Amino acid sequence: MRLHADQNAADGAVSWQDIAALARQPDVHLVAPDLRPSDPALRGLFTRRGLRSGLGLHMSDAVDLHDLTTRAVGRPGITVTLFLTGRAAISLGDRAHEVGARPDVAGQPMPTAVIYSMTEPDVFERRGIRGEHLRKVGITIPPGWLGEAGLDAGAAGLAQRLERTHGALLAVPVSPDLARLAGVMLADLPGGAPCCGLMQEARAFELLARVFGLAATGGEAPTPKAPPRAEARLRAAQQYMAAHLEDEMTLAEVAAAACVSVSTLQRLFRERLGLPVWDYLRRLRLDQARRFLERGEGSVTEAAFRAGYTSPANFATAFKRAYGMPPSRCRR
């Protein structure tokens, strides 16, 4: 499926009714602020298409005009996304990540590839960031496809480990020539050259081979691949917070549950999840409140108190900022 800005439009924007067409696909739900169908939602270009080989290709060169959220039940497989610019917040099941091009010492975006795997159906959510210019190339790979792709031994071993690990996520620094390859793929977005589909498929093969080659030779960024002990400490903190969502807690208590210092706890959350500790806790509580409302278990006021808000109005504001709609709309 291909969506792009009307070249005759003065602001080059993609309307909400075009984006909403994605919701016709199974298991996809789009959450947006209260927009009219003709209101602009993105400014730029976006495409989504299936390739003959069984791969899925999705690319964008667009600015988010709203904090749009895409929620879907992800199917088993591996996804590789190369970010040239821009960042986004994603969730795989109950694990939250911030992914995208990270700034270098001069503040310039460093292109980064992200690989994540799902071995079973699970909830995938992407939260767009208003004003963020996202230039990315994404490729979805069905289960077993990489085993027949002719990867070298190291890359094939990595692919096998990913296909056995649910929710694994790696970030891989991108070389200049790999960034140029992604740029060429994005350059074909507006119109496409003759035989564009065949050329894009060949480029997708090359991009996958290079990304897996870098990852297999130790090119993955250290942030997602924390040392085993740090990963265990982070998981212990997440489990403690999830088990005490309705209780008051301090940073010291969370750190003690994870057997780390407060400063180490804060560093782990920022490096591994891209979020401060309390932002992560706030997101957990809002997710719990959303499920409470979706199941029809109580009122918005009750949901606000369960999420730790003493003011239903403040809760409604935070909820709409996170999910793009008022909490009353979630009630069954």
Phi and psi in degrees as a GROMACS rama.xvg file:
@    title "Ramachandran Plot"
@    xaxis  label "Phi"
@    yaxis  label "Psi"
@TYPE xy
-124.943  127.067  ARG-2
-123.925  137.013  LEU-3
-151.627  161.121  HIS-4
-66.8452  144.321  ALA-5
-68.1168  116.752  ASP-6
-64.8594  -16.4933  GLN-7
-90.9388  -9.76607  ASN-8
-73.4257  144.127  ALA-9
-65.73  -35.9922  ALA-10
-102.908  1.0506  ASP-11
58.7927  40.0095  GLY-12
-103.859  149.011  ALA-13
-93.6522  128.017  VAL-14
-76.2246  161.14  SER-15
-63.2336  -34.4104  TRP-16
-66.197  -30.4977  GLN-17
-68.6787  -45.993  ASP-18
-63.4855  -38.073  ILE-19
-62.5009  -20.1241  ALA-20
-60.8156  -25.0308  ALA-21
-64.2155  -28.3466  LEU-22
-67.3264  -12.5945  ALA-23
-74.726  -14.2098  ARG-24
-76.0566  148.703  GLN-25
-59.2173  140.261  PRO-26
67.4797  14.3231  ASP-27
-107.441  130.742  VAL-28
-131.611  126.789  HIS-29
-105.577  132.396  LEU-30
-116.728  126.804  VAL-31
-141.252  161.494  ALA-32
-60.5268  174.757  PRO-33
-70.6019  92.4889  ASP-34
-111.978  146.191  LEU-35
-77.8965  154.333  ARG-36
-55.1309  -30.5328  PRO-37
-89.2957  -4.45159  SER-38
-68.8817  142.95  ASP-39
-69.7319  138.08  PRO-40
-116.07  -37.8561  ALA-41
-128.358  152.776  LEU-42
-120.61  110.306  ARG-43
143.394  -145.931  GLY-44
-128.04  147.587  LEU-45
-151.083  139.66  PHE-46
-143  149.472  THR-47
-145.275  123.142  ARG-48
-152.847  154.551  ARG-49
-95.8917  140.775  GLY-50
-99.0046  158.197  LEU-51
-60.5908  -29.1559  ARG-52
-73.1846  -8.71043  SER-53
101.722  -9.2194  GLY-54
-74.5963  156.04  LEU-55
-112.702  135.803  GLY-56
-118.777  125.925  LEU-57
-136.758  127.536  HIS-58
-135.235  151.361  MET-59
-148.718  148.885  SER-60
-141.401  78.8183  ASP-61
-149.827  159.571  ALA-62
-107.381  129.412  VAL-63
-72.5292  122.655  ASP-64
-90.2175  -11.4437  LEU-65
-143.75  165.653  HIS-66
-81.6626  76.392  ASP-67
-81.6467  143.031  LEU-68
-121.286  131.808  THR-69
-112.346  125.869  THR-70
-125.689  133.609  ARG-71
-151.532  160.659  ALA-72
-89.542  104.548  VAL-73
-70.0321  141.334  GLY-74
-91.8902  156.271  ARG-75
-57.1422  141.622  PRO-76
150.11  -175.761  GLY-77
-120.248  138.713  ILE-78
-119.444  132.537  THR-79
-117.131  123.47  VAL-80
-126.595  125.512  THR-81
-104.786  117.219  LEU-82
-97.4812  119.519  PHE-83
-85.874  -42.7432  LEU-84
-144.607  156.808  THR-85
92.313  159.572  GLY-86
-137.08  161.435  ARG-87
-150.46  154.418  ALA-88
-97.7861  129.996  ALA-89
-128.077  159.086  ILE-90
-132.11  135.021  SER-91
-115.829  102.843  LEU-92
63.6557  -121.985  GLY-93
-101.073  13.8627  ASP-94
-110.164  124.359  ARG-95
-102.268  143.65  ALA-96
-141.371  153.839  HIS-97
-113.97  124.717  GLU-98
-124.969  160.261  VAL-99
136.769  -171.466  GLY-100
-75.4809  126.576  ALA-101
-100.433  147.758  ARG-102
-72.7728  143.777  PRO-103
-86.1094  -169.688  ASP-104
-64.3053  -23.7381  VAL-105
-91.7322  1.64311  ALA-106
84.7234  6.83727  GLY-107
-87.8012  143.626  GLN-108
-66.8078  132.913  PRO-109
-100.766  115.216  MET-110
-55.0259  138.388  PRO-111
-140.192  138.19  THR-112
-101.616  139.393  ALA-113
-119.93  129.785  VAL-114
-115.463  127.377  ILE-115
-137.549  152.928  TYR-116
-126.29  150.265  SER-117
-135.483  121.497  MET-118
-96.4932  -6.34813  THR-119
-149.951  158.146  GLU-120
-59.0024  136.018  PRO-121
-156.015  162.894  ASP-122
-76.9587  125.843  VAL-123
-114.148  133.901  PHE-124
-136.21  134.976  GLU-125
-120.827  128.029  ARG-126
-110.162  110.832  ARG-127
-70.7234  158.809  GLY-128
-117.541  120.503  ILE-129
-55.4813  131.344  ARG-130
86.0307  -5.13777  GLY-131
-80.0433  128.301  GLU-132
-92.1973  108.327  HIS-133
-103.81  115.8  LEU-134
-117.445  110.387  ARG-135
-149.913  156.537  LYS-136
-125.357  122.773  VAL-137
-120.179  143.624  GLY-138
-133.242  125.142  ILE-139
-99.4357  136.473  THR-140
-120.766  121.29  ILE-141
-70.4129  158.204  PRO-142
-56.9412  138.848  PRO-143
83.5735  -14.7983  GLY-144
-63.4724  -42.4463  TRP-145
-66.2845  -27.037  LEU-146
-65.4968  -20.528  GLY-147
-109.155  11.9779  GLU-148
-90.529  -4.12906  ALA-149
75.2543  30.3257  GLY-150
-70.0456  155.425  LEU-151
-70.916  174.021  ASP-152
-58.7566  -44.5972  ALA-153
-65.2769  -46.2949  GLY-154
-67.4244  -37.3839  ALA-155
-65.1012  -38.6268  ALA-156
-64.2704  -40.8915  GLY-157
-62.6239  -44.1961  LEU-158
-59.9638  -41.4319  ALA-159
-63.9147  -40.7878  GLN-160
-65.3013  -40.4856  ARG-161
-64.3002  -39.9606  LEU-162
-69.4016  -13.4655  GLU-163
-102.148  -4.23235  ARG-164
-119.078  111.829  THR-165
-77.1151  129.933  HIS-166
81.4322  8.68578  GLY-167
-66.6506  143.78  ALA-168
-142.629  129.983  LEU-169
-125.755  142.589  LEU-170
-111.886  132.156  ALA-171
-122.066  120.618  VAL-172
-60.6617  141.11  PRO-173
-103.317  132.321  VAL-174
-75.511  159.703  SER-175
-57.7447  -39.2964  PRO-176
-70.2991  -32.2295  ASP-177
-70.1269  -38.1387  LEU-178
-63.4714  -38.1221  ALA-179
-64.8074  -38.28  ARG-180
-61.0446  -45.1881  LEU-181
-63.4618  -37.2558  ALA-182
-63.6764  -37.1034  GLY-183
-65.5313  -40.5352  VAL-184
-62.1458  -41.5779  MET-185
-68.7721  -29.7409  LEU-186
-65.6044  -21.4484  ALA-187
-85.3014  1.4523  ASP-188
-63.1557  -46.727  LEU-189
-60.9409  -46.7997  PRO-190
-129.581  -45.7269  GLY-191
92.9953  130.4  GLY-192
-77.7838  168.031  ALA-193
-56.216  143.764  PRO-194
59.1581  30.5546  CYS-195
-57.2597  -42.2411  CYS-196
-59.9684  -43.4123  GLY-197
-66.5033  -41.4752  LEU-198
-66.4672  -41.3771  MET-199
-65.947  -35.1986  GLN-200
-64.6516  -42.2529  GLU-201
-63.5827  -41.0998  ALA-202
-65.9295  -37.9489  ARG-203
-61.3747  -42.2539  ALA-204
-59.0282  -45.8524  PHE-205
-65.0368  -41.6677  GLU-206
-61.651  -44.6292  LEU-207
-62.0366  -45.0539  LEU-208
-60.2695  -41.4695  ALA-209
-70.9581  -42.1858  ARG-210
-63.8352  -46.8585  VAL-211
-67.4984  -32.8338  PHE-212
-63.2761  -43.6543  GLY-213
-64.1738  -45.4969  LEU-214
-64.0545  -38.7033  ALA-215
-71.213  -24.1422  ALA-216
-96.5473  17.4883  THR-217
89.6204  17.9444  GLY-218
-82.6132  -3.91189  GLY-219
-69.4042  144.645  GLU-220
-69.1272  146.992  ALA-221
-70.9103  -19.554  PRO-222
-61.0647  -55.041  THR-223
-71.0127  -28.2105  PRO-224
-99.49  76.7508  LYS-225
-74.7194  154.913  ALA-226
-57.9981  151.092  PRO-227
-51.7103  -40.924  PRO-228
-66.8846  -42.7984  ARG-229
-63.9664  -39.47  ALA-230
-62.2248  -40.9379  GLU-231
-66.5076  -38.7681  ALA-232
-64.1157  -44.1121  ARG-233
-62.164  -43.9207  LEU-234
-62.6172  -38.8231  ARG-235
-63.6168  -39.6371  ALA-236
-65.6407  -42.5153  ALA-237
-62.5487  -42.3811  GLN-238
-65.8913  -39.8414  GLN-239
-62.6649  -45.3137  TYR-240
-65.4084  -40.4802  MET-241
-65.1057  -32.4076  ALA-242
-81.449  -12.5621  ALA-243
-127.701  37.018  HIS-244
-60.9814  -32.5162  LEU-245
-94.5399  7.2465  GLU-246
-107.633  154.839  ASP-247
-72.7263  141.58  GLU-248
-147.572  155.486  MET-249
-113.554  163.612  THR-250
-59.2261  -38.1218  LEU-251
-62.9265  -39.1345  ALA-252
-67.1363  -43.0411  GLU-253
-64.7145  -43.9849  VAL-254
-61.6702  -40.6171  ALA-255
-64.2776  -37.781  ALA-256
-64.9281  -28.5848  ALA-257
-95.7265  -0.987337  ALA-258
60.5105  42.7154  CYS-259
-136.844  168.917  VAL-260
-78.2963  164.797  SER-261
-61.7587  -42.0063  VAL-262
-65.2193  -38.4084  SER-263
-67.1774  -40.2391  THR-264
-58.5614  -47.4081  LEU-265
-62.8259  -39.5336  GLN-266
-66.1823  -41.2524  ARG-267
-61.615  -43.1745  LEU-268
-67.2562  -40.0336  PHE-269
-70.2606  -42.645  ARG-270
-74.7615  -42.4269  GLU-271
-84.9219  -39.2276  ARG-272
-110.38  -12.4172  LEU-273
71.9572  21.5269  GLY-274
-137.283  144.651  LEU-275
-64.9701  158.897  PRO-276
-57.348  -47.0093  VAL-277
-71.4012  -29.46  TRP-278
-65.0327  -38.8955  ASP-279
-65.0641  -43.3386  TYR-280
-63.7222  -40.9817  LEU-281
-61.6136  -40.277  ARG-282
-65.4511  -41.5181  ARG-283
-59.4567  -45.1996  LEU-284
-68.1086  -36.9852  ARG-285
-66.7355  -39.4162  LEU-286
-62.7095  -40.8091  ASP-287
-63.1437  -41.5661  GLN-288
-65.3591  -39.1007  ALA-289
-62.6987  -44.4589  ARG-290
-65.6925  -37.1883  ARG-291
-58.2344  -43.8099  PHE-292
-72.6492  -40.3515  LEU-293
-63.9767  -31.7094  GLU-294
-82.2306  -4.98949  ARG-295
69.5002  34.1475  GLY-296
-88.2899  -7.57316  GLU-297
177.818  -172.042  GLY-298
-87.2715  172.133  SER-299
-63.8009  -38.2584  VAL-300
-62.85  -42.2767  THR-301
-63.4612  -41.2255  GLU-302
-62.3799  -38.4308  ALA-303
-61.9138  -44.6769  ALA-304
-66.2963  -38.5676  PHE-305
-63.7245  -31.19  ARG-306
-85.0093  0.612774  ALA-307
90.689  13.6141  GLY-308
-99.6582  130.712  TYR-309
-85.6203  -16.5189  THR-310
-114.642  115.014  SER-311
-57.3056  -31.7683  PRO-312
-66.4031  -42.9154  ALA-313
-64.6085  -38.7558  ASN-314
-61.219  -45.3464  PHE-315
-61.3481  -39.1398  ALA-316
-64.5706  -46.9416  THR-317
-65.005  -39.3861  ALA-318
-63.2887  -45.7098  PHE-319
-66.8659  -35.5012  LYS-320
-64.5665  -36.7213  ARG-321
-79.4817  -39.0974  ALA-322
-117.348  -1.65671  TYR-323
75.2952  14.334  GLY-324
-154.848  156.413  MET-325
-70.1651  152.697  PRO-326
-61.3929  -27.7499  PRO-327
-61.781  -26.1779  SER-328
-73.3994  -19.6191  ARG-329
-82.3122  -17.9625  CYS-330
-65.8249  134.871  ARG-331
